[in-house]
Amino acid sequence: MNWGIRIIIAYAAGVCFILYFVVRSMMLNTEMAEENYYDKELAYNTHIQGVNNAKKMTNPIVVSTLNNKIYISIDSVVTAELNNGEIHFYNPASEKSDKKFKLSASASGKYIFNNSAFNKGKYYVKISFDYHQQPYYTEQVIFIQ
């Protein structure tokens, strides 16, 4: 076998190697971290104002886990008059594990969720609501075992 044939075989093997990885990469499922991120970028100023409002609260929002339950505590004066609230459990590993709950008015300001409703892993608890026509937003990290 002469050098010309060897070069052609090496070149063909290289092309097949590259094509193999191109086909493999096309078969992978790549999901975006968040849907409609362009729309969310437009609402970013409201988000910043909500974060600042939440930091100024006299009683901060507390998220904790204990005995296979997730406890969220918000000032009862605020929760008595809540408007348009939501609790979003965001799992960065899988969009399918995300959970959203409507945040309704409560006289006690306590919200309890069972761990069994969630997959194990890291979650960002994103709490947003309107109080006296002002947005409030906080985000805390929890680990569900």
C-alpha positions in Angstrom: 0.0 0.0 0.0 1.5 3.3 -1.0 1.4 6.7 0.8 -1.5 8.1 -1.2 -3.9 5.4 -0.1 -2.8 5.8 3.5 -3.5 9.5 3.4 -6.9 9.0 1.9 -7.8 6.4 4.5 -6.6 8.7 7.3 -8.5 11.6 5.9 -11.7 9.5 5.6 -11.3 8.2 9.1 -11.0 11.8 10.4 -14.2 12.8 8.5 -16.1 9.8 9.9 -14.9 10.7 13.4 -16.1 14.3 13.1 -19.4 13.2 11.5 -20.0 10.8 14.3 -19.7 13.5 16.9 -21.9 15.9 14.9 -24.7 13.3 14.8 -24.3 12.5 18.5 -24.5 16.2 19.4 -27.6 16.7 17.3 -29.4 13.9 19.2 -28.8 15.5 22.6 -31.7 17.2 24.3 -30.7 20.8 25.2 -33.3 22.6 27.1 -33.1 26.3 28.0 -32.7 27.3 31.6 -35.8 29.4 31.3 -38.5 29.9 28.7 -39.2 33.3 27.3 -36.1 34.8 28.7 -36.4 37.8 26.4 -39.7 38.8 27.9 -38.3 38.3 31.4 -35.4 40.6 30.5 -37.8 43.4 29.7 -39.4 43.1 33.2 -36.0 43.3 34.9 -36.5 46.8 36.4 -39.6 45.7 38.2 -37.6 42.7 39.5 -34.9 45.0 40.9 -37.5 47.2 42.5 -39.1 44.1 44.1 -35.7 42.9 45.4 -35.1 46.3 47.0 -38.6 46.4 48.5 -38.1 42.9 50.0 -34.8 43.9 51.6 -36.5 46.9 53.3 -39.1 44.8 55.0 -39.0 45.0 58.8 -39.5 41.2 59.1 -37.6 39.4 56.4 -39.0 36.4 54.5 -37.7 33.2 55.8 -37.5 29.8 54.0 -36.4 26.7 55.9 -36.7 23.0 55.7 -37.4 20.7 58.7 -38.8 17.2 59.1 -39.5 16.7 55.4 -41.4 20.0 55.1 -40.6 23.4 53.6 -41.6 26.3 55.8 -42.0 29.8 54.4 -42.7 32.7 56.8 -43.8 36.1 55.6 -44.8 39.0 57.8 -48.5 38.5 58.7 -49.3 42.2 58.2 -48.1 41.8 54.6 -49.8 38.5 53.9 -53.2 39.7 55.1 -53.3 42.1 52.1 -51.4 40.2 49.5 -52.1 40.7 45.8 -50.9 38.7 42.8 -48.4 36.5 44.7 -46.5 33.4 43.6 -44.0 30.9 45.0 -41.8 29.3 42.3 -39.6 26.3 43.3 -37.0 26.5 40.5 -34.8 23.4 39.9 -31.8 24.4 37.7 -31.2 20.7 36.9 -34.5 20.0 35.3 -37.4 22.2 34.1 -39.8 19.3 34.7 -39.1 19.5 38.5 -40.2 23.1 38.8 -43.3 23.8 40.8 -45.4 27.0 41.0 -47.9 27.8 43.7 -50.2 30.8 44.0 -49.5 32.8 47.1 -52.8 33.6 48.7 -53.6 36.0 51.5 -53.0 34.5 55.0 -53.6 35.8 58.5 -50.6 33.9 59.9 -48.1 34.4 57.1 -47.0 30.7 57.3 -46.9 28.5 54.2 -46.0 24.8 54.5 -45.1 22.3 51.7 -44.3 18.6 51.8 -40.9 17.5 50.5 -42.6 14.5 48.9 -44.0 16.8 46.2 -40.5 17.6 44.9 -37.6 15.7 43.4 -34.4 15.6 45.4 -31.9 18.4 44.7 -31.2 22.1 44.8 -34.1 24.5 44.4 -34.3 28.3 44.2 -37.4 29.4 46.1 -38.5 32.5 44.2 -41.2 34.4 46.1 -42.9 37.4 44.4 -46.0 39.4 45.3 -47.6 42.8 45.2 -48.3 44.7 48.5 -49.9 48.2 48.4 -49.2 48.3 44.6 -45.5 47.7 45.1 -43.7 44.6 43.9 -41.7 42.4 46.3 -39.3 39.6 45.3 -36.9 37.4 47.2 -35.0 34.3 46.2 -33.5 31.7 48.6 -31.7 28.4 48.0 -32.9 25.1 49.7 -31.7 21.5 49.3 -34.3 18.8 49.4 -33.0 15.4 50.5 
